[in-house]
């Protein structure tokens, strides 16, 4: 298979699977930020979030929520970071959500990249208008 995550879903590539049902396969990340770092992937190949159908979204994210709670309890974490990339920085082109156990002062700083303010309220308004137009179109 060309997709390593599809290969894991099919049982052809070994992984530390923690959840396997009709909707998702969740397994430990091979290069975790912290022990317990888990990837949740849809069983059906979908490259990005927008490739999942409306019917798949609820069940998929219900599993993400379940895995997040389990990882926090299992790792005695104070919380978790739950995130997904869409195309950019997506190392495997099969949609996946990272569930990373977190503790205060664990070395991770919020988002892992610099954040910037809008130049002024007018710029923020222009950006919001662009997104609103796409949502209504």
N, C-alpha and C positions, 0 to 999 in steps of 0.2 A: 504494500500500500504506500501511496505517496504521503499520506497524512499520518504522522506518528500518533496523533490522538485517536484517529479512526482505528488505527492498529491496536491501540490500547483498549478501546471500546470493544473491538472484535476478539480480544483475548490473545492476539498474536504477538504483542509486545508486552513484556513484563512491566508491572507497575505495582506500587503499594496501594491497591484499591481500598477505599474506605466506605464507599457507597456505590452500589450498582443496581439500578432498577430500570423500569421501562422508559424513563425520561432522561436520566443522567448517569454518567460515571464520574465519580469523584476520586481523586488519587493524590498522594503526596507529590509535591513538586520535587523533581530530581535535584534542583539547586535552590533550596529554600532560603528565604530571608531569615526565618527562624524555624526550629523544629515544629512540625504541625502545619506548616504552610501547605495548603491544599488547593488543587485546581478542580473546578467543577465544569464539566463539559457536557453539552447536549449529546445524547446518543446519536442523533442524526447529524451528519456533517452540515454545518452552517458556518461560513467563514467569518461572519460578523454578527453583531447583535441585530442589525436590520435584516439579516437573512432568516431570523427565527420568525415563525408565524405568530399571529396574535394568540392562537390557541396554545402554542408552546410556551409563551412567556410566563404566564402565571404558574404553571407546574414547574418550570425550570427555576424560577426565582424562589418558589416555596422550598425547593431542595437546597438552594444556596443559603437561605435563611436557616434551614435545619443543620446544614454543615457548619455554618458560622457558629451557631450555639454549641454544637458538639466540639468543635475545635477549641473554643474558649474554655469549656469545661475540662476537656481532656488535657489541655496544656496549662490549666490553672492560670489562664490569661486574664488580664483586667479588661480586655476588649479585643476588637479585631479590626483589621483594615480589609474592606471588601471592594475589589476594583477589577475593571476590565479595560483592555485596550481594544480599539476598533481600527484595524489596519496598521496605523503607525505604532511602532514598538510592540506589535503583536508578533512574537517570535515564531509561533505556530499558527498558520492561517486556518484555524478551527476555533470558533468562539469559545472563550473560557473565562471564568471568573476566578480570581485569586482570593483566597480566604487566608489572611495572615494573622496569627495571634499576636497581640500587642500587650506591652506593659509600659508603664510610665518610665521615662528615661531609658528606653530600649535602643536609642540611637537613631531611630527613624524620625524624620522631621516632617510632619504633616504630609503634604504632597512632596514628591521627591525632586522637584524642580522649582526654579524661581517663579514667584508670582508677582504680578504687576497690577497697579491700579489703572483705570481708564484715565485718559488725559484730562477729561472734564465730564460733567454730566451729559453734555451734548453728544460726546462720543458713545457713552453708554446707551443713550437713547437711540442712536443710529444702529448700534449693534442689536439692541432689543427689537427694534423695528424689523430688521432683516430676518431674525429668527421667527418673530410673530408672523411675518409674511409667508415663510415656508410652512409654518404650522397650519395656517388657514388656507393655503393653496392646494 
